[in-house]
Amino acid sequence: MIAAHSPAIQLSVLALNRHYLPVHVLSVTRAFCLLYKGAAEVISVSDGTFHSYDFDNWREVGQLKLELDDCENVDWIRAVNFEIEVPRIVRLLRYDRIPRNGVKFNRRNIFLRDENRCQYCGKRFGTHRLSLDHVMPKSRGGKATWENIVCACLDCNVRKGGRTPYEANMKLMKSPYKPTRNPVLAHHLSSRKYECWRTFLPDETGR
């Protein structure tokens, strides 16, 4: 239905459950599939209010924007014979589950928390040039926890070895911590494209 080669296909869509609580971050392809099947609706936020649209109505709104040349900060997907705006938020019409509290402890979330930046040299790297380091070495009882694992480049990880940062004369950029918000959401909220997500996300406390 949509062109897979469009750059906009790489964007993300916030999914709300039926009660308007955020539950997932979807790919654009998945979001459009749900919209087309009638399993979801678009939620459009403007000036502190929001409106809902089914697939056909959302397509009509997009065509009107194109005619009026009102396309600032809008991304488009080209289908076979029309263009359609990429939604930022959808609501799952048959999904009642309540989102689970807590942030999953995994490699991707640690990289996102640390912004792909080595916590010793401060440089940013692609994920293939990064590793996870135990601040207190595993060989000395260091646990695999949010508070003891940091993102480190391969060179710094080798240099530190089985020592503590103090012993290796290497200073951490910041103390590792457990995020209060999913790092995927935090990463997207740093972009203006996803600012409307804040309408449905609670204010982050603490960090």
Steps between C-alpha positions, in 0.01 A plus 500: 500500500783743584844559351765321704780719362366828644719652777182558703458123534781511759300723737317381811140525617384509862219251565241564772267239639123546489520712815758740351794360696832457310586132453731457198721673247404367155659509159324710237417185302336333800305814585360531148405131494299545820337818368406340168345200678296726729682378811638845576427867447729801461523742791605844378614754761469873431514794742445282806197317358477182300277351232454143379482377140445167332709407197275661237451822698874524568568463129252780423662729760837438338370582153357827633839590650665434166249722320548781753878448510476462878774240533747638754652224716298239310638173361335319211477145375419442135254219427410369154283795400503745793714647777413472867640675805695293751315518834695563819246328728242225455245355743445124503121460505492145638801505731419535871823389663666732748866575428747325726702714736876484494763520229638186340867445577664418169787603273294730277357695794843545659636638172201734476534611862865588438421644154748266330775691677793325664477587867879520530629692196172681427496423128194374310526180297283270292368204695744264326788690663350503849494250784359476851735545794457396864608804705578270790654205313297182479803305626475697824131455559366778276139435401330546164273786611406845374725651768809296405489474119607776263552545129871488408692505175713196426828684563394632841359163601831331421696774674291472817515121504409336831560814706276765650499842331706639791761228466520555124518879544187534286216730602134426425310778322206444735386241750291224338134496604171327436286717268157599623374506141553255216819620323330443163240762593761735645702470178202587281388788723829675431374555143245766412322249278374315806422795727128421481568172683540701821122555507456133593820440697526586870761752600825329583605542859849470631733469203 
